Amino acid sequence: MPIEADPSQTQYAVALLADALILVSFWKPVFFVLPLAAWGWFVSKVMDKHAARFHLPRKPWNLIHLIVALVALAVGFMMPVPGIGGFFAGLAAMIVILAADIAIFASLHNRDERVPEDHKLKLDFSAMAEAREAKKSAKEAGTVQLKIVSDEGKTAEIPEKETPEYEVRALAEDAMIKAVDARARLYEIAPAGEGAYAVSVLVDGVRQVIEKIPAPNAVKIISFWKASAGLDVQDMRRKQIAGITASKGDIWHHQVRLETIGGQAGPKLTLMFNPAKAVQRKYADIGFLDTQEKALDEARAEAGGLILVAAPPGNGLTTLMYGLIGKHDPYTSIVQTIEYDVQAPIEGVMQNKFDPTGNAEYATTVRSILRRDPNVVGVTDFRDAETAKEVVRADLKRTKVYMAVKTDGAIRAIQTLVKYQGNPGECAGVLNAAVAQKLARRLCTNCRVQYAPDPALLKKLGLPADRVKDLYKKGGQVLIKNKPEICPMCSGAGYFGQVAFLEVFPIGDAEREMITAQNWNGLLGEFRKRGLPTLQQMGLRRVVEGQTSLEEFSRVTAVAKPAAAAKPAAKPAPSA
């Protein structure tokens, strides 16, 4: 008699067979392998190389990646949900775990100070789409890629293609883009003789000529930037200053200070990128040693007196002045400045802009401000003997004055004051301290090269060979999986940013006697007795710390040849 099958048992068998087919089907491993392979490629080709480029920890993260992959596979294959639903649930869980690994890696590494802003890992695919669209638009529009807006809010219109105006704008934009890509703080077009103009950039305090262009092209480019900023294009002689905003899509956005002036050889254009940001540095970030800061605090604690602030041109004099002035509380003290050009606002400080086109003289304006009996005054421009005389003869018992001097070192600043003012005793009587600064290029921490210095060289520099085992020099390349690549942080320059050599020289009774007698060697001796580092000693300290190189130290601290004449400079001629 035939045995009839139980329908319930038949259904159960069919379900088991379906599950088995799902489990053993060839396409299931394929679905799991595809996201795992994509994740593995991204980890190896992007994340691991990114860590190698910037000397981020690789081995710990590679171990973490391996553990994550094993966990993702285990979750995917062992999802406790039967049938096809369990398969897709496991696949989804696996993808989420792998994606979380990438997101956490990118988030943590993007916060690392060693990773520049333009090299941070971006996982925003909408941004990628926008970048592709921007690239497409730029390709369609030729080489015109920037949005240029004047301070008055007027946007520079893009000329028609295949016109001379379009070509000029394309050339002007290309030059600015190259300057920004090179991390330039300043971009300049100036006559170079023989019918040519030199295009130069200032990167980390060092000027580099990048190309020469024919004079007609240079003049057209200068005229374009003047027109974009709303300046008088026809006036090729008078000094003109304005501001613009230049943007390259969502990639970068810069405030630009534009300055033009004429000369016998032709007009000159200077573009300064983000000028306000360049001079806004917190006092704590200037770089004073604890001993220097203590000495400066003691000088600043006195009710009045004069503090000279010295630096050669291009060595952060304005930044140092703003930092020192900003140390005072403007809400408990009356703090004012007198400036030819206000570089950036200082919170709570009354910044007086001197107009050289008016009838008033700079020294007269300084005297007027000092007579208002303020607590702190910053004289950011010291250009003539009259200014020195007005400051020294003022009542500085209740007023603290910081006066900028464009010279090399604290003692040289004191000599300059005495030379211009003419009475060493009066100068000595009001001086409280002198502060000096020089800027050197900072070694790129991503590619600097460690080496053992020559003991003879260390001895010559006065460094103990038994304590200084290693120094650093510029690199420019990094090894990525045993293959040399140009360092992405410094673009192969070997330097990234700047570091300050600082000098603080408090003035006491002994120093005042030396200044009165104009005994400069004796003054230097008193400085050394203080035990505070000179500019040279601070420079060597930065070398030993690995912040800069011996080559850069030698360049910065090289003694300049003395000027042929030691007469006070003439008063600046008023602008036409």
C-alpha positions as CSV (number, residue, x, y, z in Angstrom):
1,M,0.0,0.0,0.0
2,P,1.6,3.3,-1.0
3,I,2.5,5.7,1.8
4,E,1.1,9.2,1.3
5,A,3.5,12.1,2.1
6,D,2.7,14.5,4.8
7,P,2.1,17.9,3.1
8,S,3.7,19.8,6.1
9,Q,6.8,17.7,5.8
10,T,7.0,18.4,2.1
11,Q,6.8,22.1,2.6
12,Y,9.5,22.0,5.3
13,A,11.8,20.0,2.9
14,V,11.2,22.5,0.1
15,A,12.1,25.4,2.5
16,L,15.3,23.6,3.6
17,L,16.2,23.0,0.0
18,A,15.7,26.7,-0.8
19,D,17.8,27.7,2.1
20,A,20.5,25.3,1.0
21,L,20.4,26.6,-2.5
22,I,20.8,30.2,-1.1
23,L,23.7,29.1,1.1
24,V,25.6,27.2,-1.6
25,S,24.7,29.4,-4.6
26,F,27.8,30.8,-6.3
27,W,26.4,34.3,-6.5
28,K,26.3,34.7,-2.7
29,P,30.1,34.8,-2.2
30,V,30.2,37.2,-5.2
31,F,27.9,39.6,-3.5
32,F,30.1,39.5,-0.4
33,V,33.4,39.7,-2.2
34,L,32.5,42.8,-4.3
35,P,32.1,45.3,-1.4
36,L,35.0,43.6,0.4
37,A,37.3,44.0,-2.6
38,A,36.2,47.7,-3.1
39,W,36.9,48.3,0.6
40,G,40.3,46.6,0.4
41,W,41.3,48.6,-2.7
42,F,40.3,51.9,-0.9
43,V,42.3,50.9,2.2
44,S,45.4,50.0,0.2
45,K,45.4,52.6,-2.5
46,V,44.0,55.6,-0.7
47,M,44.1,55.2,3.1
48,D,47.4,53.5,3.5
49,K,49.1,55.8,1.0
50,H,47.6,58.8,2.8
51,A,49.0,57.6,6.1
52,A,52.4,57.0,4.5
53,R,52.5,60.5,2.9
54,F,52.1,62.3,6.2
55,H,53.9,59.8,8.5
56,L,50.7,58.8,10.3
57,P,50.6,55.5,12.2
58,R,50.1,52.7,9.6
59,K,50.7,49.4,11.4
60,P,48.1,49.9,14.1
61,W,45.6,50.9,11.5
62,N,46.4,48.0,9.2
63,L,45.7,45.7,12.1
64,I,42.4,47.5,12.8
65,H,41.4,47.2,9.2
66,L,42.1,43.4,9.3
67,I,40.0,42.9,12.4
68,V,37.2,45.0,10.9
69,A,37.2,42.8,7.7
70,L,37.0,39.6,9.7
71,V,34.2,41.0,11.9
72,A,32.3,42.2,8.8
73,L,32.6,38.7,7.1
74,A,31.5,36.9,10.3
75,V,28.5,39.2,10.7
76,G,27.6,38.8,7.0
77,F,27.7,35.0,6.9
78,M,26.4,34.4,10.4
79,M,23.4,36.7,10.4
80,P,20.7,34.9,12.5
81,V,17.9,35.5,10.0
82,P,16.7,32.6,7.9
83,G,16.3,32.7,4.1
84,I,17.0,35.3,1.6
85,G,16.2,38.1,4.0
86,G,19.0,36.9,6.3
87,F,21.4,37.0,3.3
88,F,20.6,40.6,2.4
89,A,20.6,41.6,6.1
90,G,24.1,40.1,6.5
91,L,25.3,41.9,3.3
92,A,23.9,45.2,4.5
93,A,25.5,44.8,7.9
94,M,28.9,44.0,6.3
95,I,28.8,47.1,4.1
96,V,27.9,49.3,7.1
97,I,30.8,47.9,9.1
98,L,33.3,48.5,6.3
99,A,31.9,52.0,5.6
100,A,32.2,52.9,9.3
101,D,35.9,51.8,9.3
102,I,36.6,54.2,6.4
103,A,34.6,57.1,8.0
104,I,36.3,56.7,11.4
105,F,39.8,56.6,9.7
106,A,39.1,59.7,7.7
107,S,37.6,61.6,10.6
108,L,40.5,60.9,13.0
109,H,43.2,61.6,10.4
110,N,41.7,64.8,9.1
111,R,42.0,66.2,12.6
112,D,45.7,65.6,12.6
113,E,47.7,68.8,12.3
114,R,50.2,67.2,10.0
115,V,47.5,66.9,7.3
116,P,47.1,70.1,5.3
117,E,43.5,71.3,4.6
118,D,43.7,70.6,0.8
119,H,44.9,67.0,1.5
120,K,42.2,65.9,3.9
121,L,40.2,62.8,2.9
122,K,36.8,63.8,1.6
123,L,34.0,61.3,1.6
124,D,31.3,63.7,0.5
125,F,30.2,62.3,-2.8
126,S,28.0,65.2,-3.5
127,A,31.1,67.4,-3.2
128,M,32.8,65.1,-5.7
129,A,29.9,65.6,-8.1
130,E,30.2,69.4,-7.6
131,A,33.9,69.2,-8.3
132,R,33.3,67.3,-11.5
133,E,30.7,69.8,-12.5
134,A,33.0,72.7,-11.8
135,K,35.8,71.0,-13.7
136,K,33.4,70.5,-16.6
137,S,32.3,74.1,-16.5
138,A,35.9,75.3,-16.4
139,K,36.7,73.2,-19.4
140,E,33.8,74.6,-21.2
141,A,34.8,78.2,-20.3
142,G,38.4,77.7,-21.2
143,T,40.8,78.8,-18.5
144,V,38.6,81.4,-16.8
145,Q,37.8,79.8,-13.5
146,L,37.6,82.5,-10.8
147,K,34.8,84.6,-9.4
148,I,36.2,88.0,-8.7
149,V,34.3,90.5,-6.5
150,S,35.4,94.0,-5.6
151,D,35.0,95.5,-2.1
152,E,32.0,97.4,-3.4
153,G,30.3,94.1,-4.2
154,K,30.7,94.3,-8.0
155,T,31.5,91.0,-9.8
156,A,33.9,91.1,-12.7
157,E,32.1,90.0,-15.8
158,I,33.6,87.2,-18.0
159,P,34.3,88.6,-21.5
160,E,33.3,86.8,-24.6
161,K,35.5,83.9,-25.7
162,E,38.1,84.4,-28.3
163,T,38.4,88.1,-27.5
164,P,41.6,89.9,-26.4
165,E,39.8,90.7,-23.1
166,Y,39.1,87.0,-22.4
167,E,42.7,86.1,-23.1
168,V,44.0,88.8,-20.7
169,R,41.7,87.6,-17.9
170,A,42.7,84.0,-18.5
171,L,46.4,85.0,-18.2
172,A,45.7,87.0,-15.0
173,E,43.7,84.2,-13.4
174,D,46.3,81.6,-14.3
175,A,49.0,83.6,-12.6
176,M,46.9,84.0,-9.4
177,I,46.0,80.3,-9.3
178,K,49.7,79.3,-9.6
179,A,50.5,81.7,-6.7
180,V,47.8,80.2,-4.5
181,D,48.9,76.7,-5.3
182,A,52.4,77.6,-4.3
183,R,51.2,78.9,-0.9
184,A,52.3,82.4,-1.7
185,R,51.5,85.2,0.7
186,L,52.3,87.8,-1.9
187,Y,52.3,88.0,-5.7
188,E,54.0,90.8,-7.7
189,I,54.4,92.0,-11.2
190,A,57.2,94.5,-11.6
191,P,59.4,96.0,-14.4
192,A,62.5,93.9,-14.9
193,G,64.1,95.9,-17.7
194,E,64.7,95.1,-21.4
195,G,60.9,95.3,-22.2
196,A,60.0,92.5,-19.7
197,Y,58.2,92.2,-16.4
198,A,59.2,89.8,-13.6
199,V,56.4,87.8,-11.9
200,S,57.4,86.8,-8.4
201,V,55.8,85.2,-5.3
202,L,56.7,85.4,-1.7
203,V,56.5,81.9,-0.1
204,D,57.5,81.5,3.6
205,G,59.3,84.8,3.5
206,V,61.5,84.0,0.4
207,R,60.8,85.7,-2.9
208,Q,60.9,83.6,-6.0
209,V,60.8,84.8,-9.6
210,I,58.6,82.3,-11.4
211,E,58.5,83.8,-14.9
212,K,59.1,86.8,-17.1
213,I,56.5,88.2,-19.4
214,P,56.5,90.8,-22.1
215,A,55.8,94.4,-20.9
216,P,52.6,94.8,-23.0
217,N,51.1,91.6,-21.5
218,A,52.1,92.7,-18.0
219,V,50.5,96.1,-18.3
220,K,47.3,94.5,-19.6
221,I,47.2,92.1,-16.6
222,I,47.8,95.0,-14.2
223,S,45.0,97.0,-15.8
224,F,42.6,94.0,-15.6
225,W,43.2,93.7,-11.8
226,K,42.8,97.4,-11.3
227,A,39.5,97.4,-13.2
228,S,38.3,94.4,-11.2
229,A,39.1,96.2,-7.9
230,G,37.4,99.4,-9.1
231,L,40.6,101.5,-9.4
232,D,41.4,104.1,-11.9
233,V,42.9,102.2,-14.8
234,Q,44.1,105.4,-16.6
235,D,46.2,106.6,-13.6
236,M,49.5,104.7,-14.0
237,R,51.5,106.8,-11.6
238,R,49.6,107.4,-8.3
239,K,49.6,104.7,-5.6
240,Q,46.2,103.0,-5.4
241,I,45.0,100.4,-2.9
242,A,41.8,98.3,-3.0
243,G,40.5,94.9,-2.1
244,I,38.9,92.0,-4.0
245,T,37.7,88.6,-3.2
246,A,38.8,85.7,-5.5
247,S,37.1,82.3,-5.4
248,K,37.8,79.1,-7.3
249,G,34.4,77.3,-6.8
250,D,34.4,75.6,-3.4
251,I,38.1,74.8,-3.6
252,W,39.4,78.1,-2.2
253,H,38.3,81.6,-1.2
254,H,40.8,84.4,-0.6
255,Q,40.7,88.1,0.4
256,V,43.2,89.9,-1.7
257,R,44.7,93.4,-1.0
258,L,45.7,95.0,-4.3
259,E,48.2,97.7,-4.6
260,T,49.5,99.5,-7.7
261,I,52.1,102.3,-8.1
262,G,53.8,103.8,-11.1
263,G,57.4,104.5,-11.8
264,Q,59.8,105.5,-14.6
265,A,60.1,101.9,-15.7
266,G,56.4,101.3,-15.6
267,P,53.6,100.3,-13.2
268,K,53.9,97.7,-10.5
269,L,51.2,95.4,-9.1
270,T,51.2,93.7,-5.7
271,L,48.6,91.2,-4.6
272,M,48.7,90.2,-0.9
273,F,46.6,87.2,0.0
274,N,44.5,87.3,3.2
275,P,46.5,90.3,4.7
276,A,44.4,90.5,7.8
277,K,44.8,86.8,8.6
278,A,48.6,87.1,8.1
279,V,49.0,89.6,10.9
280,Q,46.5,88.2,13.4
281,R,48.5,85.9,15.6
282,K,47.8,85.3,19.3
283,Y,50.4,86.5,21.7
284,A,50.9,82.9,23.0
285,D,51.7,81.7,19.4
286,I,54.5,84.3,18.8
287,G,57.1,81.9,20.2
288,F,58.6,83.7,23.3
289,L,60.6,81.5,25.7
290,D,59.3,81.5,29.3
291,T,62.3,83.6,30.4
292,Q,61.8,86.1,27.6
293,E,58.1,86.4,28.3
294,K,58.8,87.0,32.0
295,A,61.3,89.7,31.2
296,L,58.9,91.3,28.8
297,D,56.0,91.1,31.4
298,E,58.2,93.0,33.9
299,A,58.9,95.7,31.3
300,R,55.3,95.9,30.4
301,A,54.2,96.1,34.1
302,E,55.8,99.5,34.4
303,A,53.2,102.3,34.1
304,G,54.9,104.0,31.1
305,G,58.0,104.0,29.1
306,L,59.1,103.1,25.6
307,I,59.4,99.5,24.2
308,L,61.1,99.3,20.8
309,V,59.9,96.5,18.5
310,A,62.3,95.6,15.7
311,A,62.4,93.4,12.7
312,P,63.8,93.7,9.1
313,P,61.3,94.3,6.3
314,G,59.3,91.2,5.6
315,N,60.0,89.6,9.0
316,G,56.6,90.0,10.7
317,L,57.0,93.4,12.3
318,T,53.3,94.2,12.1
319,T,52.3,90.8,13.4
320,L,54.7,91.2,16.3
321,M,53.4,94.7,17.0
322,Y,49.8,93.6,16.9
323,G,50.5,90.7,19.2
324,L,52.2,92.9,21.8
325,I,49.5,95.6,21.7
326,G,46.7,92.9,21.8
327,K,48.2,91.7,25.1
328,H,46.8,94.8,26.8
329,D,43.1,94.8,27.9
330,P,41.4,97.5,25.9
331,Y,38.4,97.5,28.2
332,T,40.4,98.5,31.3
333,S,42.9,100.7,29.4
334,I,42.8,103.2,26.6
335,V,44.8,101.6,23.8
336,Q,45.4,103.4,20.5
337,T,47.6,103.0,17.4
338,I,48.8,105.3,14.6
339,E,49.3,103.5,11.3
340,Y,49.9,104.3,7.7
341,D,47.8,101.3,6.7
342,V,45.6,99.4,9.1
343,Q,46.4,95.7,8.3
344,A,43.7,94.2,10.5
345,P,41.3,95.2,13.3
346,I,42.4,94.7,16.9
347,E,39.4,94.2,19.2
348,G,38.7,97.2,21.4
349,V,41.7,99.2,20.1
350,M,41.3,102.6,18.5
351,Q,43.4,102.3,15.3
352,N,44.1,105.7,13.8
353,K,44.9,105.7,10.1
354,F,47.3,108.4,9.0
355,D,46.4,110.0,5.7
356,P,49.7,111.1,3.9
357,T,47.7,113.2,1.4
358,G,46.5,115.6,4.1
359,N,48.2,118.6,5.6
360,A,49.1,117.0,8.9
361,E,52.6,115.4,9.3
362,Y,53.0,111.9,10.8
363,A,55.0,113.2,13.8
364,T,52.4,115.8,14.5
365,T,49.7,113.1,14.5
366,V,51.8,111.0,16.9
367,R,52.1,114.0,19.2
368,S,48.4,114.7,19.1
369,I,47.6,111.1,20.1
370,L,50.1,111.1,22.9
371,R,48.6,114.3,24.3
372,R,45.3,112.5,24.8
373,D,46.8,110.7,27.7
374,P,46.2,107.1,26.5
375,N,47.5,104.1,28.5
376,V,49.0,102.3,25.5
377,V,50.0,103.6,22.1
378,G,51.4,101.7,19.2
379,V,53.5,103.7,16.7
380,T,53.6,101.2,13.8
381,D,55.7,103.4,11.5
382,F,59.0,105.1,12.5
383,R,60.2,107.0,9.5
384,D,61.8,110.2,10.5
385,A,63.7,112.1,13.3
386,E,60.6,114.2,14.2
387,T,58.7,111.1,15.1
388,A,61.5,109.9,17.4
389,K,61.7,113.3,19.0
390,E,58.0,113.5,19.6
391,V,57.9,110.1,21.3
392,V,60.9,110.7,23.5
393,R,59.9,114.2,24.6
394,A,56.3,113.0,25.5
395,D,55.2,112.4,29.0
396,L,55.8,108.6,29.1
397,K,55.3,108.2,32.9
398,R,51.7,107.2,32.4
399,T,51.8,106.1,28.8
400,K,53.3,102.9,27.4
401,V,54.5,103.3,23.8
402,Y,55.4,100.5,21.4
403,M,57.4,101.8,18.5
404,A,58.2,99.8,15.4
405,V,61.7,100.0,14.0
406,K,62.6,98.3,10.7
407,T,66.1,97.1,11.6
408,D,68.0,94.0,12.6
409,G,68.2,93.2,16.3
410,A,67.4,94.9,19.6
411,I,70.7,96.8,20.0
412,R,70.5,98.0,16.4
413,A,67.0,99.4,17.2
414,I,68.4,101.3,20.1
415,Q,71.1,102.7,18.0
416,T,68.6,103.8,15.4
417,L,66.5,105.6,18.0
418,V,69.5,107.4,19.3
419,K,70.7,108.4,15.8
420,Y,67.3,109.8,14.8
421,Q,66.5,111.5,18.2
422,G,69.9,112.9,18.7
423,N,70.1,112.8,22.6
424,P,71.3,109.4,24.0
425,G,70.5,110.4,27.5
426,E,66.9,111.3,26.8
427,C,66.5,108.1,24.9
428,A,68.0,106.0,27.7
429,G,65.7,107.7,30.2
430,V,62.5,106.5,28.6
431,L,63.5,103.1,27.3
432,N,62.1,100.0,29.1
433,A,63.0,97.2,26.7
434,A,63.7,96.3,23.1
435,V,62.2,93.3,21.3
436,A,63.5,91.9,18.0
437,Q,62.4,89.2,15.6
438,K,63.5,87.4,12.5
439,L,61.6,84.8,10.6
440,A,63.1,81.6,9.2
441,R,61.4,78.9,7.1
442,R,60.1,76.0,9.2
443,L,61.2,72.6,8.1
444,C,58.4,70.4,6.7
445,T,57.8,67.8,9.4
446,N,56.5,65.4,6.8
447,C,59.7,65.2,4.7
448,R,62.6,66.6,6.8
449,V,65.7,64.4,6.9
450,Q,67.5,63.5,10.0
451,Y,71.3,63.4,10.0
452,A,74.4,63.3,12.2
453,P,76.2,66.6,12.1
454,D,79.9,67.1,11.9
455,P,81.4,67.5,15.4
456,A,83.8,70.2,14.1
457,L,80.8,72.2,12.8
458,L,79.0,71.9,16.1
459,K,82.1,73.1,17.9
460,K,82.3,76.1,15.6
461,L,78.7,76.9,16.3
462,G,79.2,76.6,20.0
463,L,77.0,73.5,20.3
464,P,78.0,70.6,22.6
465,A,78.7,67.6,20.3
466,D,78.0,65.2,23.2
467,R,74.4,66.5,23.5
468,V,73.5,67.3,19.9
469,K,73.5,63.9,18.2
470,D,71.1,64.6,15.4
471,L,69.9,67.6,13.3
472,Y,67.5,67.9,10.4
473,K,67.8,69.3,6.9
474,K,65.2,69.8,4.2
475,G,63.9,66.9,2.3
476,G,61.2,67.4,-0.4
477,Q,60.3,63.8,-0.9
478,V,58.6,61.0,0.9
479,L,58.7,57.2,0.4
480,I,55.4,55.7,-0.4
481,K,55.8,51.9,-0.5
482,N,59.5,52.3,-1.2
483,K,58.8,54.7,-4.1
484,P,59.9,58.4,-3.8
485,E,57.2,61.0,-4.3
486,I,57.2,64.7,-4.0
487,C,56.0,65.6,-0.5
488,P,52.4,66.6,-0.8
489,M,52.5,68.9,2.2
490,C,55.3,71.3,1.1
491,S,55.1,70.5,-2.7
492,G,58.8,69.5,-2.6
493,A,60.1,72.8,-1.1
494,G,61.3,71.1,2.1
495,Y,59.8,73.9,4.2
496,F,56.3,74.7,5.3
497,G,55.5,77.9,7.3
498,Q,57.8,80.0,9.4
499,V,59.4,80.0,12.8
500,A,60.4,83.1,14.8
501,F,63.9,83.9,16.2
502,L,63.1,86.3,19.1
503,E,65.2,88.6,21.2
504,V,64.0,90.4,24.4
505,F,66.4,93.0,26.0
506,P,65.2,94.6,29.2
507,I,66.7,98.1,29.9
508,G,67.9,98.8,33.4
509,D,70.2,101.3,35.0
510,A,73.4,99.7,33.8
511,E,72.1,99.6,30.2
512,R,71.0,103.2,30.4
513,E,74.5,104.2,31.3
514,M,75.9,102.4,28.3
515,I,73.3,104.0,26.0
516,T,74.0,107.5,27.3
517,A,77.7,106.9,26.7
518,Q,76.9,105.2,23.3
519,N,79.1,102.3,24.5
520,W,77.5,99.7,22.2
521,N,80.0,96.9,23.0
522,G,79.4,97.5,26.7
523,L,75.6,97.4,26.0
524,L,76.1,94.0,24.3
525,G,78.0,92.8,27.3
526,E,75.1,93.8,29.6
527,F,72.7,92.0,27.3
528,R,74.8,88.8,27.6
529,K,74.8,89.2,31.4
530,R,71.1,89.0,31.4
531,G,71.3,85.3,30.3
532,L,68.6,85.9,27.7
533,P,69.2,84.5,24.2
534,T,70.2,86.7,21.3
535,L,68.7,86.2,17.8
536,Q,71.6,84.0,16.9
537,Q,71.2,81.9,20.0
538,M,67.5,81.5,19.5
539,G,68.1,80.5,15.9
540,L,70.5,77.7,17.0
541,R,68.0,76.6,19.5
542,R,65.4,76.3,16.7
543,V,67.9,74.3,14.7
544,V,68.6,71.9,17.6
545,E,64.8,71.5,18.1
546,G,64.5,70.4,14.5
547,Q,62.2,73.3,13.6
548,T,64.6,74.7,10.9
549,S,67.9,73.9,9.2
550,L,71.4,75.1,9.5
551,E,71.2,76.4,6.0
552,E,68.2,78.5,6.8
553,F,69.8,79.7,10.1
554,S,72.8,80.9,8.1
555,R,70.6,82.7,5.6
556,V,68.5,84.5,8.2
557,T,71.3,85.5,10.6
558,A,73.8,86.6,8.0
559,V,75.1,90.0,9.0
560,A,74.1,92.7,6.5
561,K,76.6,95.2,5.3
562,P,76.4,98.5,7.0
563,A,74.8,101.4,5.2
564,A,77.1,103.8,3.5
565,A,75.5,106.8,5.3
566,A,74.2,107.0,8.8
567,K,71.9,110.0,8.3
568,P,68.2,110.1,9.3
569,A,66.0,109.3,6.4
570,A,64.2,112.2,4.7
571,K,60.5,112.7,5.3
572,P,58.4,110.6,2.8
573,A,57.2,112.7,0.0
574,P,53.4,113.0,-0.2
575,S,51.7,110.9,-2.8
576,A,50.8,112.6,-6.0
